[in-house]
Amino acid sequence: MKNKLLLVTFPVDFGSQTWERVLIDTFENEVDLKIHTFSPAKRQESQSKYLNLRSKLVEAYRLCKVVVKARLEGRKILFQGISPALFAFPVIWGSRSYIITDWTRKLYEPIFDTLPKAYFLASPSWLTFIHKLILNSQTSVIGVTDAVIEEIKKDYGVPSHKLKKARFPFGCNLKIFDASPDRKDSEVRLLFVGGDFKRKGGDILLEWFLNQNNENLKLTIVTKSSLELHPNVVIKTDIEFGQEKHIELFKEHDIFVLPTKCDAYPTVLGEATCAGLAMLTTKQALGAPEVIQQGVNGYICSSQEALLEQLDLLVQNKSLIEKMKHNSREFMEKEFASELVLHEFIDYIFG
């Protein structure tokens, strides 16, 4: 008999939509899986606070009914993040429920002064207290980076025996992406992918590129933001995950550059590593150490300025770039193979 699981997903933005897809791909053929998408409507400008609260309460009621039914069916419950677990809180006491996450609101407090003003992440004391209750009520909290595991232990008081470190399931990406091939030409092709262009550091990368005088240097930017067109810069705003043009995009480039100001993982780092690219990002991509081996398949830099200095050096060393590309794919095949990642999850949830 297959293990039974209810997966409660929370696809509120592009990153969490990626999480949802990857988690479903990981479990759907391995367990008796039911999926509930928790999606309270975002408040519209014309919508009153009363209607906004009402929509959240209706969605919470639906979620609680699904969770109660899952418990009666003998299912374990896996929440994608803290928020859906919060709304199901009245019915998860005593159940075998789990949260998987790569971030919390407290995670970014040490770098608040470096973030864009619009990027509000603060956790007031009352919300921290509630999140502490939610996290400690779980059978286990599964974090996919060392950064989030340590932060949850420190700020939310979750004991070590309840904290599990698991690999993010990039196995499906290994099946999707072919490794970027060796090229004997003199071009160096840079790729940036980031919906939130400025927070991800796309603006400083673009400025750096426009100041270069190197006809062999190419830059492709994939974003949801509206940008001014520039000569020798390819800007794409219509790329969706898994499309043929998405897969070819990674395959056609050499270095993935993400000068981010603030990110939990982000999963695009794993996608680019699966595709066999040399990697370059900042330490503010908190999941970077999970997929980047310093000096082996890329660099994690202390700041955006340090990243640009490293990029200056790297684009001049084609042989090192090609070596790093090989190392990226080799590392992911070894450390993020589907069966290895799945075994961890099955052991943590059903073991």
C-alpha positions as CSV (number, residue, x, y, z in Angstrom):
1,M,0.0,0.0,0.0
2,K,1.3,3.4,-0.9
3,N,2.0,6.1,1.7
4,K,-0.7,8.7,1.8
5,L,0.0,12.4,1.7
6,L,-1.9,15.6,1.5
7,L,0.2,18.4,0.0
8,V,-1.0,21.9,0.8
9,T,0.5,24.3,-1.7
10,F,0.7,28.1,-1.6
11,P,1.6,29.5,-5.0
12,V,1.5,33.2,-4.3
13,D,4.3,34.3,-6.6
14,F,6.6,33.0,-9.3
15,G,9.0,31.5,-6.8
16,S,6.3,29.7,-4.8
17,Q,4.7,28.5,-8.1
18,T,8.0,26.8,-8.9
19,W,8.0,25.2,-5.5
20,E,4.5,23.9,-6.0
21,R,5.3,22.4,-9.4
22,V,8.5,20.7,-8.1
23,L,6.9,19.3,-5.0
24,I,4.1,17.8,-7.0
25,D,6.5,16.3,-9.6
26,T,8.5,14.8,-6.7
27,F,5.6,13.0,-5.0
28,E,3.0,12.3,-7.6
29,N,4.3,8.9,-8.8
30,E,5.7,7.8,-5.4
31,V,2.8,8.2,-2.9
32,D,-1.0,8.3,-2.8
33,L,-1.1,12.1,-3.3
34,K,-3.8,14.6,-2.8
35,I,-3.2,18.3,-3.5
36,H,-5.0,21.3,-2.0
37,T,-4.0,24.7,-3.3
38,F,-4.4,27.3,-0.6
39,S,-5.0,30.6,-2.4
40,P,-6.9,33.3,-0.6
41,A,-7.7,36.1,-3.0
42,K,-5.3,39.1,-2.9
43,R,-7.0,42.3,-1.9
44,Q,-7.9,44.5,-4.8
45,E,-7.9,48.3,-4.5
46,S,-11.7,48.3,-4.8
47,Q,-12.1,45.6,-2.2
48,S,-12.9,46.6,1.4
49,K,-10.9,45.2,4.4
50,Y,-14.1,43.3,5.4
51,L,-14.4,41.5,2.0
52,N,-10.7,40.7,2.1
53,L,-10.9,39.2,5.6
54,R,-14.0,37.3,4.6
55,S,-12.3,35.7,1.6
56,K,-9.4,34.6,3.8
57,L,-11.8,33.1,6.4
58,V,-13.7,31.2,3.6
59,E,-10.5,29.8,2.2
60,A,-9.3,28.9,5.7
61,Y,-12.6,27.0,6.3
62,R,-12.1,25.1,3.1
63,L,-8.6,24.2,4.0
64,C,-9.6,23.0,7.5
65,K,-12.3,20.7,6.0
66,V,-9.7,19.2,3.6
67,V,-7.2,18.6,6.4
68,V,-9.8,16.9,8.6
69,K,-10.8,14.6,5.8
70,A,-7.1,13.8,5.1
71,R,-6.5,12.9,8.8
72,L,-9.5,10.5,8.6
73,E,-7.9,8.9,5.5
74,G,-4.7,8.4,7.4
75,R,-2.7,10.9,5.4
76,K,0.3,12.8,6.5
77,I,0.0,16.6,5.8
78,L,2.8,18.6,4.2
79,F,2.4,22.4,4.1
80,Q,4.4,24.5,1.6
81,G,5.4,27.2,4.0
82,I,4.1,28.6,7.3
83,S,1.1,30.6,6.0
84,P,-1.2,27.6,5.1
85,A,-0.3,25.8,8.3
86,L,-1.4,28.9,10.2
87,F,-4.8,28.9,8.6
88,A,-5.2,25.2,9.3
89,F,-4.0,25.6,12.9
90,P,-7.4,24.8,14.6
91,V,-7.4,21.2,13.1
92,I,-3.7,20.2,13.0
93,W,-3.2,19.6,16.8
94,G,-2.0,16.1,17.3
95,S,-1.8,15.3,13.6
96,R,1.3,14.2,11.7
97,S,1.8,17.5,9.9
98,Y,5.0,19.0,8.4
99,I,6.1,22.3,7.0
100,I,8.7,22.6,4.2
101,T,10.2,26.1,3.8
102,D,13.2,28.0,2.6
103,W,12.4,31.3,4.4
104,T,10.7,33.0,7.3
105,R,10.0,36.7,7.9
106,K,12.7,36.8,10.6
107,L,15.3,35.5,8.1
108,Y,16.1,38.8,6.5
109,E,16.1,41.1,9.5
110,P,20.0,41.3,9.6
111,I,19.9,42.8,6.1
112,F,16.8,45.0,6.3
113,D,18.9,48.2,5.7
114,T,20.1,46.8,2.3
115,L,16.6,46.1,0.9
116,P,14.4,48.2,-1.3
117,K,11.9,50.2,0.7
118,A,9.0,48.5,-0.9
119,Y,10.3,45.0,0.1
120,F,8.4,44.7,3.4
121,L,9.3,41.6,5.4
122,A,9.3,42.7,9.0
123,S,7.7,40.3,11.5
124,P,6.1,42.2,14.4
125,S,6.3,40.5,17.8
126,W,2.7,39.2,17.7
127,L,3.2,37.6,14.3
128,T,6.5,36.0,15.4
129,F,4.7,34.6,18.5
130,I,2.0,33.0,16.2
131,H,4.6,31.6,13.8
132,K,6.5,30.2,16.8
133,L,3.4,28.3,17.9
134,I,2.8,27.0,14.3
135,L,6.3,25.8,13.8
136,N,6.6,24.1,17.2
137,S,3.3,22.3,16.7
138,Q,4.6,20.4,13.7
139,T,5.9,16.9,13.8
140,S,8.9,18.2,11.8
141,V,9.9,21.4,10.0
142,I,11.9,20.6,6.9
143,G,14.3,23.3,5.7
144,V,16.2,23.2,2.4
145,T,19.1,25.5,3.4
146,D,21.4,25.6,6.4
147,A,20.5,29.3,6.7
148,V,16.8,28.7,7.3
149,I,17.4,25.8,9.7
150,E,19.7,27.8,11.9
151,E,17.3,30.8,11.8
152,I,14.2,28.8,12.8
153,K,16.2,27.3,15.7
154,K,17.4,30.7,16.9
155,D,14.3,32.9,16.4
156,Y,11.4,30.5,16.8
157,G,12.9,28.1,19.4
158,V,12.1,24.9,17.4
159,P,14.2,22.1,19.0
160,S,16.8,20.4,17.0
161,H,15.0,17.0,16.9
162,K,12.1,18.6,15.0
163,L,14.3,20.3,12.4
164,K,15.2,18.4,9.3
165,K,17.5,19.4,6.5
166,A,16.5,18.2,3.1
167,R,17.8,18.8,-0.4
168,F,15.5,20.8,-2.6
169,P,14.1,18.3,-5.2
170,F,16.0,19.5,-8.4
171,G,15.9,15.9,-9.8
172,C,13.1,16.8,-12.2
173,N,15.2,19.7,-13.4
174,L,18.1,17.3,-14.2
175,K,15.7,15.5,-16.5
176,I,14.5,18.7,-18.1
177,F,17.7,20.5,-18.7
178,D,20.6,19.3,-20.9
179,A,24.0,20.4,-19.9
180,S,25.3,23.5,-21.7
181,P,27.8,22.2,-24.3
182,D,31.4,23.1,-24.7
183,R,31.9,25.8,-27.3
184,K,35.2,26.5,-29.1
185,D,34.3,30.0,-30.1
186,S,35.5,33.1,-28.2
187,E,32.1,34.3,-27.0
188,V,31.1,34.4,-23.3
189,R,27.4,34.4,-22.8
190,L,25.9,35.8,-19.6
191,L,22.4,34.9,-18.4
192,F,20.3,36.8,-15.8
193,V,16.9,35.5,-14.7
194,G,14.9,37.5,-12.2
195,G,11.3,38.7,-12.1
196,D,12.0,41.5,-9.6
197,F,14.7,43.1,-11.7
198,K,16.2,45.5,-9.1
199,R,16.0,43.3,-6.1
200,K,17.7,40.6,-8.0
201,G,20.5,43.0,-9.0
202,G,19.7,43.1,-12.7
203,D,20.2,46.8,-12.8
204,I,23.8,46.7,-11.6
205,L,24.6,43.8,-14.0
206,L,23.1,45.8,-16.9
207,E,25.1,48.9,-16.0
208,W,28.3,46.8,-15.8
209,F,27.6,45.3,-19.2
210,L,26.9,48.5,-21.0
211,N,30.3,49.8,-19.8
212,Q,32.2,46.9,-21.4
213,N,34.0,47.1,-24.7
214,N,34.1,43.5,-25.6
215,E,32.3,42.3,-28.7
216,N,32.6,38.7,-27.6
217,L,30.6,39.3,-24.5
218,K,26.8,38.7,-24.7
219,L,24.0,39.3,-22.1
220,T,20.5,37.9,-22.0
221,I,18.0,39.2,-19.4
222,V,14.9,37.3,-18.5
223,T,12.5,39.3,-16.3
224,K,8.9,40.3,-15.8
225,S,9.9,44.0,-15.4
226,S,9.7,46.5,-18.2
227,L,13.1,47.6,-19.4
228,E,14.6,50.0,-22.0
229,L,16.0,48.3,-25.0
230,H,19.8,48.4,-25.4
231,P,22.1,47.3,-28.3
232,N,23.7,43.9,-27.7
233,V,21.3,43.0,-24.8
234,V,18.6,40.4,-25.4
235,I,15.6,41.0,-23.1
236,K,12.9,38.3,-22.8
237,T,9.7,38.7,-20.8
238,D,7.7,35.8,-22.1
239,I,9.6,32.8,-20.8
240,E,7.7,30.1,-18.9
241,F,9.3,27.2,-17.1
242,G,9.7,24.0,-19.1
243,Q,9.0,25.5,-22.5
244,E,11.4,24.4,-25.2
245,K,12.7,28.0,-25.5
246,H,13.3,28.1,-21.7
247,I,15.4,24.9,-21.8
248,E,17.3,26.1,-24.9
249,L,17.9,29.5,-23.1
250,F,19.9,27.9,-20.4
251,K,21.7,25.6,-22.8
252,E,22.9,28.5,-24.9
253,H,24.7,30.3,-22.1
254,D,27.9,30.0,-20.1
255,I,27.6,32.0,-16.9
256,F,24.5,32.5,-14.7
257,V,24.8,35.9,-12.9
258,L,22.5,36.9,-10.1
259,P,23.8,39.9,-8.1
260,T,20.8,39.7,-5.7
261,K,20.2,41.9,-2.7
262,C,17.8,39.4,-1.0
263,D,16.8,35.8,-1.8
264,A,16.0,32.7,0.2
265,Y,17.2,30.0,-2.2
266,P,16.4,31.1,-5.1
267,T,15.5,28.0,-7.1
268,V,16.7,29.5,-10.4
269,L,20.3,28.9,-9.0
270,G,19.6,25.2,-8.9
271,E,18.0,25.3,-12.4
272,A,21.1,27.0,-13.8
273,T,23.4,24.6,-12.1
274,C,21.4,21.6,-13.4
275,A,21.9,23.2,-16.9
276,G,25.6,23.1,-16.4
277,L,26.4,26.8,-16.2
278,A,29.2,28.5,-14.3
279,M,27.6,30.3,-11.3
280,L,28.0,33.8,-9.9
281,T,25.9,35.3,-7.1
282,T,26.0,37.1,-3.8
283,K,25.9,35.8,-0.2
284,Q,22.4,37.3,0.0
285,A,21.2,34.3,-2.0
286,L,21.0,32.3,1.2
287,G,20.6,29.0,-0.6
288,A,23.7,29.5,-2.8
289,P,26.0,27.3,-0.7
290,E,23.6,24.3,-1.4
291,V,24.5,24.3,-5.1
292,I,27.7,26.4,-5.5
293,Q,31.1,25.1,-4.6
294,Q,33.3,28.1,-4.1
295,G,35.9,28.3,-6.9
296,V,34.8,24.9,-8.3
297,N,31.6,25.6,-10.2
298,G,31.3,29.3,-9.4
299,Y,31.6,32.0,-6.8
300,I,29.5,33.3,-3.9
301,C,30.5,36.9,-3.5
302,S,30.4,39.1,-0.4
303,S,28.7,42.0,-2.1
304,Q,27.4,43.2,-5.5
305,E,30.6,45.1,-6.0
306,A,32.7,42.0,-5.3
307,L,30.6,40.1,-7.7
308,L,31.3,42.6,-10.5
309,E,35.0,42.4,-9.7
310,Q,34.9,38.6,-9.9
311,L,32.9,38.8,-13.2
312,D,35.6,41.0,-14.7
313,L,38.1,38.2,-14.1
314,L,35.9,35.3,-15.0
315,V,34.8,36.5,-18.4
316,Q,38.5,36.6,-19.4
317,N,39.1,33.0,-18.6
318,K,37.2,30.8,-21.0
319,S,38.9,27.6,-20.0
320,L,37.9,28.1,-16.4
321,I,34.3,28.8,-17.4
322,E,34.1,25.6,-19.4
323,K,35.6,23.6,-16.4
324,M,33.1,25.2,-14.0
325,K,30.2,24.3,-16.4
326,H,31.2,20.6,-16.3
327,N,31.6,20.8,-12.5
328,S,28.1,22.3,-12.1
329,R,26.3,19.5,-13.9
330,E,28.5,16.8,-12.3
331,F,27.7,18.1,-8.8
332,M,24.0,18.2,-9.3
333,E,23.9,14.7,-10.8
334,K,25.7,13.4,-7.7
335,E,24.0,15.4,-4.9
336,F,20.5,16.0,-6.3
337,A,19.6,12.8,-8.1
338,S,15.8,12.2,-7.9
339,E,16.0,8.9,-5.9
340,L,18.4,10.5,-3.3
341,V,16.1,13.5,-2.8
342,L,12.9,11.5,-2.7
343,H,14.4,9.0,-0.1
344,E,15.1,11.9,2.3
345,F,11.5,13.2,2.1
346,I,10.0,9.7,2.4
347,D,12.2,9.0,5.4
348,Y,11.4,12.3,7.1
349,I,7.6,12.1,6.6
350,F,6.9,8.4,6.6
351,G,9.9,6.9,8.3
